[in-house]
Amino acid sequence: MAQPTEKKNPAVPTARPASRPVTPAQRTARRKALLHWIAVHSLGVAAALFFLLPFVFVLLTSLMSDQQALTRDLWPRDWKFDNYLTVWETPGFLTWWRNTLLYAGLGTVLSVVSSIPVAYALAKFRFRGRRLSLMLVISMMMLPPQVIIIPMYLFWAKQMDMSGSLWPLIIPMAFGDAFSIFLLRQFLLTIPDEYLDAARVDGCGELRTLLRVVLPMAKPGIAAVALFQFFYAWNDYFGPQIYASDNPAAWTLSYGLESFKGAHHTNWNLTMAATVLVMAPVILVFFFAQKAFVEGVTLTGVKG
């Protein structure tokens, strides 16, 4: 005869199993994990401060008065926001802005548009001399611009009579850039060939395959290349110094800032305000495009 099972009273709490005591090995492991977390985040905070504090110093100095900027004070007594208006109204500053936007914007577009077909051919086509072409592109990356500046200057200034303008810097970008070609080629290698084969089966030519299939998938890589080229042109000092130094109407912000600093060598607040105005567009562009930039740079090393 089966014995009736004993029913538990829900009102009576059941006894919970006693928690196991923490062993010394577990305490040691937790302590090591905590110390590792503290060390990693401390290094991250220190690195962030290392890069951030100079910008904070420039920003605070730009808001000081003329007299306070020459002292050891680190915090403005009176916030002089009109320093930025004074710099903005400086004769020639708007011209430097316009020239820099022309140089960086048009140069970036020409460089990216001309580099994409070359990178696509090196990444997806199989032809005789492909490896040699890639080695030539890499060798051009290793060649410093100062090595060829004399023959380039003689060509653009003497033969083409373009000295005193930015066109000797903009026009060569329409023929591709070695670094942009290499970076795009590395990114295009990560795109599976099956997508291109499917487009060809559907009747797409190489140009249509590039425009309709490859470019939409290569947006992160294109964004990274465009940002690299834009930052290079925006911060370029060597090129404008060589070709446009004798014409103030063709100066860029990087070269004009040097002239501005020489004219206001005792007004460090105005010099710092001009520096902030020069850096601000680059910081804003990177802030809004950092996701595509990081993704494009990361994926270029996946295959190759």
C-alpha positions in Angstrom: 0.0 0.0 0.0 1.5 3.3 -1.1 2.1 5.8 1.7 0.5 9.2 1.2 3.1 11.9 0.3 3.6 14.6 2.8 2.4 18.0 1.6 4.5 21.0 2.4 2.8 23.9 4.0 3.4 27.0 1.8 3.2 29.2 4.9 6.3 27.6 6.4 9.5 28.9 4.7 11.8 26.2 3.3 15.3 26.2 4.5 17.8 27.5 2.0 21.1 25.7 1.4 23.9 27.4 3.2 26.2 29.5 0.8 29.6 28.1 0.3 32.4 30.0 1.9 34.7 31.9 -0.4 38.0 30.1 -0.7 41.3 32.0 -0.5 42.0 31.2 -4.2 38.7 32.8 -5.2 39.6 35.9 -3.1 42.9 36.1 -4.8 41.3 35.8 -8.2 38.8 38.5 -7.5 41.5 40.8 -6.1 43.6 40.3 -9.3 40.6 41.0 -11.5 39.9 44.2 -9.5 43.5 45.3 -9.7 43.6 44.6 -13.5 40.4 46.6 -14.0 41.9 49.5 -12.0 45.2 49.4 -13.9 43.6 49.3 -17.4 41.2 52.1 -16.6 43.9 54.2 -15.0 46.0 53.9 -18.1 43.0 54.9 -20.2 42.3 57.9 -18.1 45.9 59.0 -18.1 46.1 58.6 -21.9 42.9 60.6 -22.3 44.2 63.4 -20.1 47.5 63.4 -22.0 45.7 64.2 -25.2 42.9 66.3 -23.8 44.8 68.7 -21.4 46.7 70.6 -24.2 43.5 71.3 -26.0 41.9 72.4 -22.7 44.9 74.7 -22.1 44.5 76.2 -25.5 40.8 76.7 -25.1 41.1 78.4 -21.7 44.0 80.7 -22.8 41.9 81.8 -25.8 39.3 83.1 -23.4 41.7 85.2 -21.3 42.5 88.9 -21.6 45.7 90.2 -23.1 47.3 90.7 -19.7 46.2 87.5 -18.1 47.4 85.4 -21.1 51.0 86.5 -20.2 50.7 85.3 -16.6 50.8 81.8 -15.1 47.1 81.7 -14.5 45.3 78.7 -15.9 41.7 79.8 -15.4 40.3 83.0 -17.0 39.2 85.7 -14.7 37.0 87.3 -17.3 35.7 85.2 -20.1 36.6 87.0 -23.3 34.5 85.3 -26.0 34.9 88.4 -28.2 38.5 87.1 -28.9 37.0 84.8 -31.4 35.2 87.6 -33.1 38.4 89.6 -33.2 40.2 86.8 -34.9 37.3 86.1 -37.3 37.3 89.8 -38.4 41.1 89.8 -39.0 41.8 90.8 -42.6 42.5 87.7 -44.6 41.2 85.1 -42.2 38.0 84.4 -44.2 40.2 84.1 -47.3 42.3 81.5 -45.6 39.2 79.6 -44.6 37.9 79.7 -48.2 41.2 78.5 -49.6 41.5 75.7 -47.1 38.0 74.5 -47.8 38.7 74.5 -51.5 42.0 72.7 -51.1 40.7 70.1 -48.6 37.3 69.6 -50.1 38.1 69.5 -53.8 41.3 67.7 -53.3 39.6 65.0 -51.2 36.9 64.4 -53.8 39.4 64.2 -56.7 41.7 61.9 -54.7 38.9 59.5 -53.7 37.2 59.4 -57.1 40.5 58.7 -58.9 41.8 56.1 -56.4 38.7 53.9 -56.3 39.0 52.4 -59.8 42.7 51.7 -59.4 42.1 50.0 -56.0 39.3 48.0 -57.5 41.5 46.8 -60.3 44.3 45.8 -58.0 41.9 44.0 -55.6 39.6 42.2 -58.0 41.2 41.9 -61.4 43.7 39.2 -62.4 46.1 40.6 -65.0 49.8 40.3 -65.8 51.8 42.8 -63.8 49.3 43.1 -60.9 51.9 42.4 -58.2 54.4 44.8 -59.9 51.7 47.5 -60.0 51.0 47.0 -56.3 54.7 47.2 -55.5 55.0 50.5 -57.4 52.1 51.9 -55.4 53.7 50.8 -52.1 57.0 52.3 -53.2 55.3 55.6 -53.9 54.1 55.6 -50.3 57.7 55.3 -49.1 58.9 58.2 -51.2 59.0 61.4 -49.2 57.4 64.4 -51.0 60.5 66.5 -50.3 62.5 64.3 -52.7 60.5 65.3 -55.7 59.6 68.8 -54.7 62.2 70.5 -56.9 61.2 69.0 -60.2 57.5 69.3 -59.3 58.0 73.0 -58.5 60.0 73.6 -61.7 57.2 72.0 -63.7 54.2 73.8 -62.1 55.9 77.2 -61.5 58.1 77.5 -64.6 56.4 75.4 -67.2 52.7 75.7 -66.2 53.1 79.2 -64.6 50.8 78.3 -61.6 53.0 79.6 -58.8 51.1 81.6 -56.2 48.1 79.4 -56.3 46.9 76.1 -54.8 46.2 74.4 -58.1 49.7 72.7 -58.1 48.5 70.9 -55.0 44.9 70.2 -56.1 45.4 69.0 -59.7 47.8 66.1 -58.9 45.1 64.6 -56.6 43.0 63.9 -59.6 45.5 61.2 -60.6 45.2 59.1 -57.5 47.0 58.9 -54.2 49.3 56.0 -53.3 48.1 55.7 -49.7 44.4 56.0 -50.6 44.8 53.3 -53.3 46.5 50.9 -51.0 44.0 51.4 -48.1 41.0 51.0 -50.5 42.6 48.0 -52.1 43.0 46.3 -48.7 39.4 47.1 -47.8 38.0 45.8 -51.2 39.8 42.5 -50.6 37.3 41.9 -47.7 34.3 42.0 -50.1 33.5 38.4 -51.3 34.0 37.8 -55.0 30.6 36.0 -55.0 28.8 39.3 -55.0 30.7 40.5 -58.0 30.2 37.1 -59.9 26.4 37.4 -59.2 26.3 40.9 -60.6 28.2 39.8 -63.7 25.8 36.8 -64.2 22.9 39.3 -64.1 24.5 41.2 -67.0 26.3 44.0 -65.1 29.5 45.3 -66.6 32.6 46.1 -64.6 31.7 49.8 -64.2 28.1 49.0 -63.2 29.3 46.4 -60.8 31.7 48.9 -59.2 29.0 51.5 -58.9 26.0 49.4 -57.9 27.7 46.6 -55.8 31.2 47.5 -54.7 30.7 51.2 -53.7 27.7 50.6 -51.4 29.6 47.9 -49.6 32.8 49.9 -49.4 31.4 53.0 -47.7 33.4 52.6 -44.5 36.7 52.2 -46.4 35.8 55.2 -48.6 34.9 57.3 -45.5 38.3 56.4 -43.9 40.2 57.3 -47.0 38.3 60.6 -47.4 38.9 61.5 -43.8 42.6 60.8 -44.1 42.9 62.9 -47.2 40.8 65.7 -45.8 42.9 65.9 -42.6 46.1 65.9 -44.6 45.0 68.7 -46.9 43.5 70.7 -44.0 46.8 70.5 -42.0 49.2 70.8 -44.9 51.8 73.5 -44.3 54.6 72.3 -46.6 52.7 72.5 -49.9 51.2 76.0 -49.5 54.5 77.3 -48.2 56.2 76.1 -51.5 53.6 77.2 -54.0 51.5 80.0 -52.4 53.9 81.8 -50.0 54.3 84.8 -52.3 50.5 85.3 -52.7 48.6 86.1 -49.5 45.3 85.7 -51.3 46.1 82.0 -51.8 47.2 81.2 -48.2 45.6 78.4 -46.3 44.8 78.3 -42.6 47.9 76.3 -41.7 50.2 78.8 -43.4 48.1 81.9 -42.5 48.2 80.9 -38.8 51.9 81.2 -38.8 51.6 84.8 -40.2 48.9 85.5 -37.6 51.1 84.3 -34.8 54.0 86.5 -36.0 51.7 89.6 -36.1 50.3 88.9 -32.6 53.3 87.4 -30.8 52.4 89.2 -27.6 48.6 88.4 -27.8 48.6 84.7 -26.9 44.9 84.8 -26.3 44.2 85.8 -29.9 46.8 83.2 -31.2 45.1 80.5 -29.2 41.7 81.6 -30.4 42.9 81.4 -34.0 44.3 77.9 -33.2 40.9 76.8 -31.9 39.1 78.0 -35.0 41.6 76.1 -37.1 41.2 72.9 -35.1 37.4 73.0 -34.6 36.3 71.8 -38.1 38.7 68.8 -38.0 37.5 67.8 -34.5 33.8 68.1 -35.5 34.3 66.1 -38.7 36.1 63.3 -36.8 33.5 63.3 -34.0 30.6 62.8 -36.4 32.4 60.3 -38.7 34.4 58.4 -36.2 32.3 55.2 -36.4 32.8 54.9 -40.2 36.4 55.9 -39.8 37.2 53.3 -37.2 35.3 50.6 -39.0 37.1 51.4 -42.3 40.5 51.4 -40.8 39.8 48.1 -38.8 38.5 46.1 -41.8 41.4 47.0 -44.1 43.6 44.6 -42.2 41.2 41.6 -42.2 42.4 40.2 -45.5 45.3 40.9 -47.8 
